[in-house]
Amino acid sequence: MSLLRSLSLYLVARTGSCSAGPLRLQSLQPWHTFHTVPWLSSAASNKELLMKLRRKTGYSFVNCKKALETCGGDLKQAESWLHKQAQKEGWSRAAKLHGRKTKEGLIGLLQEGNTAVLVEVNCETDFVSRNLKFQQLVQQVALGTLLHCQNLKDQLSTYSKGFLNSSELSELPAGPEREGCLKDQLALAIGKLGENMTLKRAAWVKVPAGFYVGSYVHGAMHSPSLHNLVLGKYGALVICETSECRAGLEDLGRRLGQHVVGMAPLSVGSLDDEPGGEAETKMLSQPYLLDPSITLGQYVQPQGVSVVDFVRFECGEGEEAAEAE
C-alpha cells in the first residue's frame, strides 16, 4: 500500500493529476497556487524587483523575496510589510535586551540656518557605534529634532534654547519619507544590529539676527548622506551675540566650542570676574584652552562678540554616576 501511495505521489508530481485511484493530494494545491501569482511570471522582472527592494531597504534577499511574495509583487506594500516585520522583531529584541548598559554611542551635531541641534544616541559597544546603520539612526534623530525646533512658532527677539529627554525624543515624528516616530526607527535599528540602544537626549538652539551659534565636535566624522551632520564623542554649541556679520565667525565659533569641550565649564560668567585656575568653572574666567597664558574672556573681548550661553554633550556622561547609585 505504501508503494502504491509513493507511486501516486510521483505521478502527481510529474503530471499534475492523479489517474491511479481515488487519492486526493489537496495539500499540494496551495503550493501550486502560491507559485503562480502574477508577479512570478517573469524571472527578469522578479530579479529587478528584488534588487530594487534590497537597495531601498537594506534587508536580506530572503526577507525581500518573502515580502514580495506576500504582497503579490507590489513594491510599496512589500517595503511597508518589511518595516512592520522589522519593527516587531526590533521590539521583541528590545524587550530581551532591556537593562543592558549602553555606555557607548555618538553625539550628532546638525546645523541649518539659524538653528543647531545636538543629540546623543547610545549603544552597548564602540563596534556598533561605527556601524553605518547606527550612524543613520543618529542622523534620523538629529533631523527629527531639527524639524521639531523649526516647527516651533516663536518670534525671536533673543536666542532660545531647549532640551528633550529620552521619552520626549522617542515620540518625535521620524521626519519626511519615514513612518511613525523616532522610537520606531530605534526598534528597526535594534532589530538589525542586535544591541540595546537608547535615544538619550537632545538640545536645540535657535537664534535671530545679531546672534551666531559656534559649534564643535571632537573626533568628528561626517554623515554618509547629510553633509552638514557631524558625528563624534563630544559636542558643543556656543551662542554669541555680535553687532555685525564678519569674516572669521565660523573659525571663532569652532575655537570657542573646542574650549567648552576641553574645559567643561558650568556657566558663562562675566568679563569682570577674576581669572581662575584649572579648577575654575566659569567659562570666561578659565585659562583659554589654546593659550593658557590668557583667559577665555581676554581672548574673546577683542573679537567683537559676547559669549552668552553654551551647551556641552559628552557621550556616556552620567552613566557612571547612575551605575554607582
Phi and psi restraints in degrees (value plus and minus 20) as a CYANA .aco file:
   2 SER   PHI     -86.3   -46.3
   2 SER   PSI     -53.5   -13.5
   3 LEU   PHI     -86.8   -46.8
   3 LEU   PSI     -62.2   -22.2
   4 LEU   PHI     -82.2   -42.2
   4 LEU   PSI     -62.8   -22.8
   5 ARG   PHI     -83.9   -43.9
   5 ARG   PSI     -61.1   -21.1
   6 SER   PHI     -81.2   -41.2
   6 SER   PSI     -62.0   -22.0
   7 LEU   PHI     -84.3   -44.3
   7 LEU   PSI     -59.7   -19.7
   8 SER   PHI     -83.5   -43.5
   8 SER   PSI     -63.0   -23.0
   9 LEU   PHI     -79.9   -39.9
   9 LEU   PSI     -61.3   -21.3
  10 TYR   PHI     -83.5   -43.5
  10 TYR   PSI     -64.1   -24.1
  11 LEU   PHI     -83.9   -43.9
  11 LEU   PSI     -59.2   -19.2
  12 VAL   PHI     -84.0   -44.0
  12 VAL   PSI     -62.7   -22.7
  13 ALA   PHI     -82.3   -42.3
  13 ALA   PSI     -54.6   -14.6
  14 ARG   PHI    -103.0   -63.0
  14 ARG   PSI     -56.5   -16.5
  15 THR   PHI    -131.0   -91.0
  15 THR   PSI     -38.1     1.9
  16 GLY   PHI      61.0   101.0
  16 GLY   PSI     -20.8    19.2
  17 SER   PHI    -159.5  -119.5
  17 SER   PSI     143.9   183.9
  18 CYS   PHI    -140.3  -100.3
  18 CYS   PSI      88.5   128.5
  19 SER   PHI    -126.2   -86.2
  19 SER   PSI     -17.3    22.7
  20 ALA   PHI    -110.9   -70.9
  20 ALA   PSI     -20.9    19.1
  21 GLY   PHI     137.6   177.6
  21 GLY   PSI    -189.1  -149.1
  22 PRO   PHI    -102.4   -62.4
  22 PRO   PSI     -11.4    28.6
  23 LEU   PHI     -82.7   -42.7
  23 LEU   PSI     115.3   155.3
  24 ARG   PHI    -143.8  -103.8
  24 ARG   PSI      94.6   134.6
  25 LEU   PHI    -118.6   -78.6
  25 LEU   PSI      44.5    84.5
  26 GLN   PHI     -83.3   -43.3
  26 GLN   PSI     -46.0    -6.0
  27 SER   PHI     -84.8   -44.8
  27 SER   PSI     -40.8    -0.8
  28 LEU   PHI    -102.5   -62.5
  28 LEU   PSI     -41.0    -1.0
  29 GLN   PHI     -79.9   -39.9
  29 GLN   PSI     -65.5   -25.5
  30 PRO   PHI     -78.7   -38.7
  30 PRO   PSI     -55.5   -15.5
  31 TRP   PHI     -81.8   -41.8
  31 TRP   PSI     -65.1   -25.1
  32 HIS   PHI     -84.1   -44.1
  32 HIS   PSI     -64.0   -24.0
  33 THR   PHI     -81.8   -41.8
  33 THR   PSI     -62.8   -22.8
  34 PHE   PHI     -80.0   -40.0
  34 PHE   PSI     -55.2   -15.2
  35 HIS   PHI    -113.8   -73.8
  35 HIS   PSI      -9.2    30.8
  36 THR   PHI    -139.5   -99.5
  36 THR   PSI      -1.7    38.3
  37 VAL   PHI     -85.9   -45.9
  37 VAL   PSI     132.8   172.8
  38 PRO   PHI     -75.3   -35.3
  38 PRO   PSI     -56.1   -16.1
  39 TRP   PHI     -87.5   -47.5
  39 TRP   PSI     -36.2     3.8
  40 LEU   PHI    -113.0   -73.0
  40 LEU   PSI      -9.2    30.8
  41 SER   PHI     -95.0   -55.0
  41 SER   PSI     -43.2    -3.2
  42 SER   PHI    -146.5  -106.5
  42 SER   PSI      98.5   138.5
  43 ALA   PHI     -83.2   -43.2
  43 ALA   PSI     -58.2   -18.2
  44 ALA   PHI     -86.4   -46.4
  44 ALA   PSI     -64.8   -24.8
  45 SER   PHI     -89.3   -49.3
  45 SER   PSI     -54.6   -14.6
  46 ASN   PHI     -78.1   -38.1
  46 ASN   PSI     -68.1   -28.1
  47 LYS   PHI     -82.5   -42.5
  47 LYS   PSI     -60.7   -20.7
  48 GLU   PHI     -83.9   -43.9
  48 GLU   PSI     -62.6   -22.6
  49 LEU   PHI     -82.6   -42.6
  49 LEU   PSI     -63.7   -23.7
  50 LEU   PHI     -80.7   -40.7
  50 LEU   PSI     -65.7   -25.7
  51 MET   PHI     -84.4   -44.4
  51 MET   PSI     -60.6   -20.6
  52 LYS   PHI     -84.3   -44.3
  52 LYS   PSI     -62.7   -22.7
  53 LEU   PHI     -87.6   -47.6
  53 LEU   PSI     -59.0   -19.0
  54 ARG   PHI     -85.2   -45.2
  54 ARG   PSI     -63.7   -23.7
  55 ARG   PHI     -83.5   -43.5
  55 ARG   PSI     -58.3   -18.3
  56 LYS   PHI     -95.6   -55.6
  56 LYS   PSI     -55.9   -15.9
  57 THR   PHI    -126.8   -86.8
  57 THR   PSI     -47.6    -7.6
  58 GLY   PHI      61.8   101.8
  58 GLY   PSI     -16.2    23.8
  59 TYR   PHI    -101.8   -61.8
  59 TYR   PSI     146.2   186.2
  60 SER   PHI     -87.9   -47.9
  60 SER   PSI     142.1   182.1
  61 PHE   PHI     -77.8   -37.8
  61 PHE   PSI     -64.5   -24.5
  62 VAL   PHI     -82.5   -42.5
  62 VAL   PSI     -65.7   -25.7
  63 ASN   PHI     -86.3   -46.3
  63 ASN   PSI     -59.6   -19.6
  64 CYS   PHI     -85.2   -45.2
  64 CYS   PSI     -60.1   -20.1
  65 LYS   PHI     -84.5   -44.5
  65 LYS   PSI     -62.7   -22.7
  66 LYS   PHI     -84.0   -44.0
  66 LYS   PSI     -59.4   -19.4
  67 ALA   PHI     -83.5   -43.5
  67 ALA   PSI     -64.2   -24.2
  68 LEU   PHI     -86.3   -46.3
  68 LEU   PSI     -58.8   -18.8
  69 GLU   PHI     -84.9   -44.9
  69 GLU   PSI     -63.2   -23.2
  70 THR   PHI     -84.7   -44.7
  70 THR   PSI     -56.8   -16.8
  71 CYS   PHI    -120.5   -80.5
  71 CYS   PSI      -5.1    34.9
  72 GLY   PHI      42.9    82.9
  72 GLY   PSI       8.1    48.1
  73 GLY   PHI      66.3   106.3
  73 GLY   PSI     -15.9    24.1
  74 ASP   PHI     -99.1   -59.1
  74 ASP   PSI      93.3   133.3
  75 LEU   PHI     -83.1   -43.1
  75 LEU   PSI     -64.8   -24.8
  76 LYS   PHI     -85.6   -45.6
  76 LYS   PSI     -64.5   -24.5
  77 GLN   PHI     -85.3   -45.3
  77 GLN   PSI     -58.1   -18.1
  78 ALA   PHI     -83.6   -43.6
  78 ALA   PSI     -61.0   -21.0
  79 GLU   PHI     -83.1   -43.1
  79 GLU   PSI     -64.2   -24.2
  80 SER   PHI     -83.9   -43.9
  80 SER   PSI     -61.6   -21.6
  81 TRP   PHI     -81.4   -41.4
  81 TRP   PSI     -63.2   -23.2
  82 LEU   PHI     -80.3   -40.3
  82 LEU   PSI     -65.2   -25.2
  83 HIS   PHI     -83.4   -43.4
  83 HIS   PSI     -60.7   -20.7
  84 LYS   PHI     -85.7   -45.7
  84 LYS   PSI     -61.8   -21.8
  85 GLN   PHI     -84.6   -44.6
  85 GLN   PSI     -61.2   -21.2
  86 ALA   PHI     -85.4   -45.4
  86 ALA   PSI     -58.2   -18.2
  87 GLN   PHI     -85.1   -45.1
  87 GLN   PSI     -61.3   -21.3
  88 LYS   PHI     -79.7   -39.7
  88 LYS   PSI     -65.3   -25.3
  89 GLU   PHI     -85.4   -45.4
  89 GLU   PSI     -59.9   -19.9
  90 GLY   PHI     -82.9   -42.9
  90 GLY   PSI     -64.9   -24.9
  91 TRP   PHI     -84.1   -44.1
  91 TRP   PSI     -57.1   -17.1
  92 SER   PHI     -83.4   -43.4
  92 SER   PSI     -65.2   -25.2
  93 ARG   PHI     -87.1   -47.1
  93 ARG   PSI     -58.3   -18.3
  94 ALA   PHI     -80.2   -40.2
  94 ALA   PSI     -60.0   -20.0
  95 ALA   PHI     -84.8   -44.8
  95 ALA   PSI     -59.1   -19.1
  96 LYS   PHI     -90.4   -50.4
  96 LYS   PSI     -54.6   -14.6
  97 LEU   PHI    -111.3   -71.3
  97 LEU   PSI     -27.0    13.0
  98 HIS   PHI     -75.5   -35.5
  98 HIS   PSI     114.0   154.0
  99 GLY   PHI      80.6   120.6
  99 GLY   PSI     -38.1     1.9
 100 ARG   PHI     -93.9   -53.9
 100 ARG   PSI     119.2   159.2
 101 LYS   PHI     -85.5   -45.5
 101 LYS   PSI     118.8   158.8
 102 THR   PHI    -142.3  -102.3
 102 THR   PSI      58.6    98.6
 103 LYS   PHI    -111.3   -71.3
 103 LYS   PSI     -35.9     4.1
 104 GLU   PHI    -119.0   -79.0
 104 GLU   PSI    -197.3  -157.3
 105 GLY   PHI     120.6   160.6
 105 GLY   PSI    -176.1  -136.1
 106 LEU   PHI    -165.1  -125.1
 106 LEU   PSI     130.5   170.5
 107 ILE   PHI    -116.8   -76.8
 107 ILE   PSI     115.5   155.5
 108 GLY   PHI    -136.7   -96.7
 108 GLY   PSI     113.5   153.5
 109 LEU   PHI    -138.7   -98.7
 109 LEU   PSI     104.3   144.3
 110 LEU   PHI    -150.4  -110.4
 110 LEU   PSI     107.5   147.5
 111 GLN   PHI    -149.3  -109.3
 111 GLN   PSI     111.7   151.7
 112 GLU   PHI    -167.6  -127.6
 112 GLU   PSI      96.5   136.5
 113 GLY   PHI      42.0    82.0
 113 GLY   PSI    -145.6  -105.6
 114 ASN   PHI    -114.9   -74.9
 114 ASN   PSI      -4.7    35.3
 115 THR   PHI    -143.4  -103.4
 115 THR   PSI     118.7   158.7
 116 ALA   PHI    -159.5  -119.5
 116 ALA   PSI     123.1   163.1
 117 VAL   PHI    -151.5  -111.5
 117 VAL   PSI     129.5   169.5
 118 LEU   PHI    -140.9  -100.9
 118 LEU   PSI     115.0   155.0
 119 VAL   PHI    -151.2  -111.2
 119 VAL   PSI     134.3   174.3
 120 GLU   PHI    -147.5  -107.5
 120 GLU   PSI     105.7   145.7
 121 VAL   PHI    -144.2  -104.2
 121 VAL   PSI     111.2   151.2
 122 ASN   PHI    -132.7   -92.7
 122 ASN   PSI     132.8   172.8
 123 CYS   PHI    -161.1  -121.1
 123 CYS   PSI    -198.0  -158.0
 124 GLU   PHI    -102.8   -62.8
 124 GLU   PSI     -57.1   -17.1
 125 THR   PHI    -149.2  -109.2
 125 THR   PSI     132.9   172.9
 126 ASP   PHI     -86.0   -46.0
 126 ASP   PSI     -48.3    -8.3
 127 PHE   PHI     -78.8   -38.8
 127 PHE   PSI     -66.0   -26.0
 128 VAL   PHI     -90.3   -50.3
 128 VAL   PSI     -53.0   -13.0
 129 SER   PHI     -83.2   -43.2
 129 SER   PSI     -41.9    -1.9
 130 ARG   PHI    -109.7   -69.7
 130 ARG   PSI     -22.7    17.3
 131 ASN   PHI     -97.1   -57.1
 131 ASN   PSI     118.2   158.2
 132 LEU   PHI     -79.2   -39.2
 132 LEU   PSI     -59.0   -19.0
 133 LYS   PHI     -85.4   -45.4
 133 LYS   PSI     -56.4   -16.4
 134 PHE   PHI     -87.8   -47.8
 134 PHE   PSI     -62.1   -22.1
 135 GLN   PHI     -84.0   -44.0
 135 GLN   PSI     -54.0   -14.0
 136 GLN   PHI     -87.6   -47.6
 136 GLN   PSI     -51.9   -11.9
 137 LEU   PHI     -85.4   -45.4
 137 LEU   PSI     -65.0   -25.0
 138 VAL   PHI     -79.8   -39.8
 138 VAL   PSI     -61.6   -21.6
 139 GLN   PHI     -79.9   -39.9
 139 GLN   PSI     -63.9   -23.9
 140 GLN   PHI     -85.2   -45.2
 140 GLN   PSI     -58.3   -18.3
 141 VAL   PHI     -86.4   -46.4
 141 VAL   PSI     -62.7   -22.7
 142 ALA   PHI     -83.5   -43.5
 142 ALA   PSI     -62.3   -22.3
 143 LEU   PHI     -85.9   -45.9
 143 LEU   PSI     -62.0   -22.0
 144 GLY   PHI     -81.7   -41.7
 144 GLY   PSI     -59.9   -19.9
 145 THR   PHI     -87.7   -47.7
 145 THR   PSI     -61.2   -21.2
 146 LEU   PHI     -82.1   -42.1
 146 LEU   PSI     -64.3   -24.3
 147 LEU   PHI     -84.6   -44.6
 147 LEU   PSI     -58.3   -18.3
 148 HIS   PHI     -80.2   -40.2
 148 HIS   PSI     -65.7   -25.7
 149 CYS   PHI     -85.5   -45.5
 149 CYS   PSI     -63.9   -23.9
 150 GLN   PHI     -85.8   -45.8
 150 GLN   PSI     -46.5    -6.5
 151 ASN   PHI    -102.2   -62.2
 151 ASN   PSI     -28.7    11.3
 152 LEU   PHI     -91.3   -51.3
 152 LEU   PSI     102.0   142.0
 153 LYS   PHI    -111.1   -71.1
 153 LYS   PSI      65.4   105.4
 154 ASP   PHI    -146.9  -106.9
 154 ASP   PSI     123.5   163.5
 155 GLN   PHI    -111.5   -71.5
 155 GLN   PSI      91.7   131.7
 156 LEU   PHI    -108.8   -68.8
 156 LEU   PSI      99.8   139.8
 157 SER   PHI    -125.8   -85.8
 157 SER   PSI     -41.5    -1.5
 158 THR   PHI    -160.4  -120.4
 158 THR   PSI    -197.7  -157.7
 159 TYR   PHI     -93.2   -53.2
 159 TYR   PSI     137.7   177.7
 160 SER   PHI    -148.0  -108.0
 160 SER   PSI     128.9   168.9
 161 LYS   PHI    -160.4  -120.4
 161 LYS   PSI     119.9   159.9
 162 GLY   PHI    -166.8  -126.8
 162 GLY   PSI     141.9   181.9
 163 PHE   PHI    -150.1  -110.1
 163 PHE   PSI     129.1   169.1
 164 LEU   PHI    -145.2  -105.2
 164 LEU   PSI     109.5   149.5
 165 ASN   PHI    -105.1   -65.1
 165 ASN   PSI    -196.7  -156.7
 166 SER   PHI     -80.5   -40.5
 166 SER   PSI     -65.7   -25.7
 167 SER   PHI     -89.6   -49.6
 167 SER   PSI     -58.2   -18.2
 168 GLU   PHI     -85.3   -45.3
 168 GLU   PSI     -60.5   -20.5
 169 LEU   PHI     -84.4   -44.4
 169 LEU   PSI     -60.5   -20.5
 170 SER   PHI     -82.3   -42.3
 170 SER   PSI     -49.5    -9.5
 171 GLU   PHI    -108.3   -68.3
 171 GLU   PSI     -25.2    14.8
 172 LEU   PHI     -85.7   -45.7
 172 LEU   PSI     124.8   164.8
 173 PRO   PHI     -78.7   -38.7
 173 PRO   PSI     126.1   166.1
 174 ALA   PHI     -93.1   -53.1
 174 ALA   PSI     -32.7     7.3
 175 GLY   PHI      81.7   121.7
 175 GLY   PSI    -198.1  -158.1
 176 PRO   PHI     -82.2   -42.2
 176 PRO   PSI     123.6   163.6
 177 GLU   PHI      45.8    85.8
 177 GLU   PSI      -3.1    36.9
 178 ARG   PHI    -151.5  -111.5
 178 ARG   PSI     121.4   161.4
 179 GLU   PHI    -110.9   -70.9
 179 GLU   PSI     130.0   170.0
 180 GLY   PHI      54.8    94.8
 180 GLY   PSI    -176.9  -136.9
 181 CYS   PHI    -125.0   -85.0
 181 CYS   PSI     155.7   195.7
 182 LEU   PHI     -82.9   -42.9
 182 LEU   PSI     -48.6    -8.6
 183 LYS   PHI     -85.4   -45.4
 183 LYS   PSI     -48.8    -8.8
 184 ASP   PHI     -89.7   -49.7
 184 ASP   PSI     -58.2   -18.2
 185 GLN   PHI     -85.6   -45.6
 185 GLN   PSI     -55.7   -15.7
 186 LEU   PHI     -82.4   -42.4
 186 LEU   PSI     -64.3   -24.3
 187 ALA   PHI     -80.9   -40.9
 187 ALA   PSI     -61.8   -21.8
 188 LEU   PHI     -80.0   -40.0
 188 LEU   PSI     -64.2   -24.2
 189 ALA   PHI     -85.9   -45.9
 189 ALA   PSI     -60.4   -20.4
 190 ILE   PHI     -83.4   -43.4
 190 ILE   PSI     -62.2   -22.2
 191 GLY   PHI     -81.9   -41.9
 191 GLY   PSI     -55.9   -15.9
 192 LYS   PHI    -100.3   -60.3
 192 LYS   PSI     -58.7   -18.7
 193 LEU   PHI    -122.0   -82.0
 193 LEU   PSI     -37.6     2.4
 194 GLY   PHI      51.2    91.2
 194 GLY   PSI       4.2    44.2
 195 GLU   PHI    -144.4  -104.4
 195 GLU   PSI     132.4   172.4
 196 ASN   PHI     -87.9   -47.9
 196 ASN   PSI     119.6   159.6
 197 MET   PHI    -160.4  -120.4
 197 MET   PSI     134.3   174.3
 198 THR   PHI    -158.6  -118.6
 198 THR   PSI     122.3   162.3
 199 LEU   PHI    -109.2   -69.2
 199 LEU   PSI      79.4   119.4
 200 LYS   PHI     -97.9   -57.9
 200 LYS   PSI     -70.4   -30.4
 201 ARG   PHI    -189.8  -149.8
 201 ARG   PSI     148.3   188.3
 202 ALA   PHI    -171.3  -131.3
 202 ALA   PSI     133.0   173.0
 203 ALA   PHI    -155.0  -115.0
 203 ALA   PSI     126.1   166.1
 204 TRP   PHI    -155.0  -115.0
 204 TRP   PSI     129.5   169.5
 205 VAL   PHI    -153.9  -113.9
 205 VAL   PSI     116.2   156.2
 206 LYS   PHI    -152.9  -112.9
 206 LYS   PSI     110.3   150.3
 207 VAL   PHI    -148.6  -108.6
 207 VAL   PSI     128.3   168.3
 208 PRO   PHI    -110.7   -70.7
 208 PRO   PSI    -194.6  -154.6
 209 ALA   PHI     -81.2   -41.2
 209 ALA   PSI     124.7   164.7
 210 GLY   PHI      74.1   114.1
 210 GLY   PSI     -23.6    16.4
 211 PHE   PHI    -144.2  -104.2
 211 PHE   PSI     141.0   181.0
 212 TYR   PHI    -164.2  -124.2
 212 TYR   PSI     120.5   160.5
 213 VAL   PHI    -127.3   -87.3
 213 VAL   PSI      90.4   130.4
 214 GLY   PHI    -103.5   -63.5
 214 GLY   PSI     132.3   172.3
 215 SER   PHI    -167.3  -127.3
 215 SER   PSI     134.3   174.3
 216 TYR   PHI    -177.1  -137.1
 216 TYR   PSI     118.7   158.7
 217 VAL   PHI    -146.0  -106.0
 217 VAL   PSI     107.8   147.8
 218 HIS   PHI    -106.0   -66.0
 218 HIS   PSI     115.1   155.1
 219 GLY   PHI      49.9    89.9
 219 GLY   PSI      20.2    60.2
 220 ALA   PHI     -84.9   -44.9
 220 ALA   PSI     117.2   157.2
 221 MET   PHI    -147.7  -107.7
 221 MET   PSI     119.7   159.7
 222 HIS   PHI    -110.0   -70.0
 222 HIS   PSI     126.3   166.3
 223 SER   PHI     -81.9   -41.9
 223 SER   PSI     124.9   164.9
 224 PRO   PHI     -86.1   -46.1
 224 PRO   PSI     -44.1    -4.1
 225 SER   PHI    -146.3  -106.3
 225 SER   PSI     -39.9     0.1
 226 LEU   PHI    -131.1   -91.1
 226 LEU   PSI      90.9   130.9
 227 HIS   PHI     -85.9   -45.9
 227 HIS   PSI     -43.8    -3.8
 228 ASN   PHI    -119.1   -79.1
 228 ASN   PSI      -9.4    30.6
 229 LEU   PHI    -116.3   -76.3
 229 LEU   PSI     108.6   148.6
 230 VAL   PHI    -139.9   -99.9
 230 VAL   PSI     117.6   157.6
 231 LEU   PHI    -137.4   -97.4
 231 LEU   PSI     125.2   165.2
 232 GLY   PHI    -194.0  -154.0
 232 GLY   PSI    -186.9  -146.9
 233 LYS   PHI    -119.3   -79.3
 233 LYS   PSI     -40.9    -0.9
 234 TYR   PHI    -154.2  -114.2
 234 TYR   PSI     127.5   167.5
 235 GLY   PHI    -168.8  -128.8
 235 GLY   PSI     132.6   172.6
 236 ALA   PHI    -166.7  -126.7
 236 ALA   PSI     124.8   164.8
 237 LEU   PHI    -140.0  -100.0
 237 LEU   PSI     113.3   153.3
 238 VAL   PHI    -144.6  -104.6
 238 VAL   PSI     102.1   142.1
 239 ILE   PHI    -114.9   -74.9
 239 ILE   PSI     103.4   143.4
 240 CYS   PHI    -140.9  -100.9
 240 CYS   PSI     125.1   165.1
 241 GLU   PHI    -123.8   -83.8
 241 GLU   PSI     111.0   151.0
 242 THR   PHI    -159.3  -119.3
 242 THR   PSI     120.4   160.4
 243 SER   PHI     -96.6   -56.6
 243 SER   PSI     -38.6     1.4
 244 GLU   PHI    -172.9  -132.9
 244 GLU   PSI     131.3   171.3
 245 CYS   PHI     -97.9   -57.9
 245 CYS   PSI     108.8   148.8
 246 ARG   PHI    -163.7  -123.7
 246 ARG   PSI     144.9   184.9
 247 ALA   PHI     -86.2   -46.2
 247 ALA   PSI     129.8   169.8
 248 GLY   PHI      69.3   109.3
 248 GLY   PSI     -20.8    19.2
 249 LEU   PHI     -84.4   -44.4
 249 LEU   PSI     -58.3   -18.3
 250 GLU   PHI     -82.6   -42.6
 250 GLU   PSI     -64.3   -24.3
 251 ASP   PHI     -86.5   -46.5
 251 ASP   PSI     -60.8   -20.8
 252 LEU   PHI     -83.0   -43.0
 252 LEU   PSI     -63.5   -23.5
 253 GLY   PHI     -81.7   -41.7
 253 GLY   PSI     -58.4   -18.4
 254 ARG   PHI     -85.5   -45.5
 254 ARG   PSI     -61.4   -21.4
 255 ARG   PHI     -85.5   -45.5
 255 ARG   PSI     -60.0   -20.0
 256 LEU   PHI     -84.8   -44.8
 256 LEU   PSI     -59.4   -19.4
 257 GLY   PHI     -83.6   -43.6
 257 GLY   PSI     -60.1   -20.1
 258 GLN   PHI     -78.8   -38.8
 258 GLN   PSI     -62.6   -22.6
 259 HIS   PHI     -83.1   -43.1
 259 HIS   PSI     -65.1   -25.1
 260 VAL   PHI     -81.9   -41.9
 260 VAL   PSI     -63.2   -23.2
 261 VAL   PHI     -83.5   -43.5
 261 VAL   PSI     -66.2   -26.2
 262 GLY   PHI     -96.4   -56.4
 262 GLY   PSI     -55.9   -15.9
 263 MET   PHI    -121.7   -81.7
 263 MET   PSI     -31.6     8.4
 264 ALA   PHI      27.2    67.2
 264 ALA   PSI      37.7    77.7
 265 PRO   PHI     -86.8   -46.8
 265 PRO   PSI     139.7   179.7
 266 LEU   PHI    -124.4   -84.4
 266 LEU   PSI     -40.3    -0.3
 267 SER   PHI    -171.2  -131.2
 267 SER   PSI     148.2   188.2
 268 VAL   PHI     -98.2   -58.2
 268 VAL   PSI     -65.1   -25.1
 269 GLY   PHI      58.8    98.8
 269 GLY   PSI    -182.2  -142.2
 270 SER   PHI    -156.2  -116.2
 270 SER   PSI     134.8   174.8
 271 LEU   PHI     -84.7   -44.7
 271 LEU   PSI     -38.5     1.5
 272 ASP   PHI    -103.8   -63.8
 272 ASP   PSI     -29.6    10.4
 273 ASP   PHI     -88.7   -48.7
 273 ASP   PSI     127.3   167.3
 274 GLU   PHI     -87.4   -47.4
 274 GLU   PSI     123.6   163.6
 275 PRO   PHI     -78.2   -38.2
 275 PRO   PSI     119.5   159.5
 276 GLY   PHI    -132.4   -92.4
 276 GLY   PSI     156.3   196.3
 277 GLY   PHI    -115.3   -75.3
 277 GLY   PSI    -178.6  -138.6
 278 GLU   PHI     -85.0   -45.0
 278 GLU   PSI     -44.8    -4.8
 279 ALA   PHI    -105.1   -65.1
 279 ALA   PSI     -22.4    17.6
 280 GLU   PHI     -83.3   -43.3
 280 GLU   PSI     117.3   157.3
 281 THR   PHI    -128.2   -88.2
 281 THR   PSI     -29.3    10.7
 282 LYS   PHI    -104.5   -64.5
 282 LYS   PSI     102.8   142.8
 283 MET   PHI     -74.3   -34.3
 283 MET   PSI     -69.9   -29.9
 284 LEU   PHI     -91.5   -51.5
 284 LEU   PSI     -38.3     1.7
 285 SER   PHI    -114.7   -74.7
 285 SER   PSI     -27.1    12.9
 286 GLN   PHI     -94.3   -54.3
 286 GLN   PSI     130.6   170.6
 287 PRO   PHI     -78.8   -38.8
 287 PRO   PSI     112.6   152.6
 288 TYR   PHI     -84.2   -44.2
 288 TYR   PSI     108.5   148.5
 289 LEU   PHI     -74.1   -34.1
 289 LEU   PSI     -60.9   -20.9
 290 LEU   PHI    -109.9   -69.9
 290 LEU   PSI     -27.6    12.4
 291 ASP   PHI    -176.9  -136.9
 291 ASP   PSI      64.1   104.1
 292 PRO   PHI     -84.4   -44.4
 292 PRO   PSI     -25.6    14.4
 293 SER   PHI     -94.3   -54.3
 293 SER   PSI     -34.0     6.0
 294 ILE   PHI    -147.9  -107.9
 294 ILE   PSI     142.7   182.7
 295 THR   PHI    -104.8   -64.8
 295 THR   PSI     145.6   185.6
 296 LEU   PHI     -83.1   -43.1
 296 LEU   PSI     -57.6   -17.6
 297 GLY   PHI     -79.3   -39.3
 297 GLY   PSI     -60.5   -20.5
 298 GLN   PHI     -88.4   -48.4
 298 GLN   PSI     -49.7    -9.7
 299 TYR   PHI     -92.9   -52.9
 299 TYR   PSI     -60.4   -20.4
 300 VAL   PHI     -96.6   -56.6
 300 VAL   PSI     -57.3   -17.3
 301 GLN   PHI     -71.7   -31.7
 301 GLN   PSI     -65.6   -25.6
 302 PRO   PHI     -95.5   -55.5
 302 PRO   PSI     -26.0    14.0
 303 GLN   PHI    -101.0   -61.0
 303 GLN   PSI     -30.3     9.7
 304 GLY   PHI      59.1    99.1
 304 GLY   PSI       0.6    40.6
 305 VAL   PHI    -150.0  -110.0
 305 VAL   PSI     139.1   179.1
 306 SER   PHI    -139.8   -99.8
 306 SER   PSI     107.7   147.7
 307 VAL   PHI    -100.8   -60.8
 307 VAL   PSI     103.5   143.5
 308 VAL   PHI    -134.4   -94.4
 308 VAL   PSI     -42.0    -2.0
 309 ASP   PHI    -189.0  -149.0
 309 ASP   PSI     148.2   188.2
 310 PHE   PHI    -177.7  -137.7
 310 PHE   PSI     143.4   183.4
 311 VAL   PHI    -152.9  -112.9
 311 VAL   PSI     115.8   155.8
 312 ARG   PHI    -149.8  -109.8
 312 ARG   PSI     108.5   148.5
 313 PHE   PHI    -138.4   -98.4
 313 PHE   PSI     114.2   154.2
 314 GLU   PHI    -143.8  -103.8
 314 GLU   PSI     105.1   145.1
 315 CYS   PHI     -82.1   -42.1
 315 CYS   PSI     105.8   145.8
 316 GLY   PHI      64.8   104.8
 316 GLY   PSI     -21.2    18.8
 317 GLU   PHI     -85.5   -45.5
 317 GLU   PSI     122.4   162.4
 318 GLY   PHI      71.3   111.3
 318 GLY   PSI     -36.1     3.9
 319 GLU   PHI     -87.3   -47.3
 319 GLU   PSI     -58.4   -18.4
 320 GLU   PHI     -85.3   -45.3
 320 GLU   PSI     -62.1   -22.1
 321 ALA   PHI     -85.9   -45.9
 321 ALA   PSI     -61.1   -21.1
 322 ALA   PHI     -83.9   -43.9
 322 ALA   PSI     -59.0   -19.0
 323 GLU   PHI     -87.0   -47.0
 323 GLU   PSI     -58.1   -18.1
 324 ALA   PHI     -86.3   -46.3
 324 ALA   PSI     -58.1   -18.1
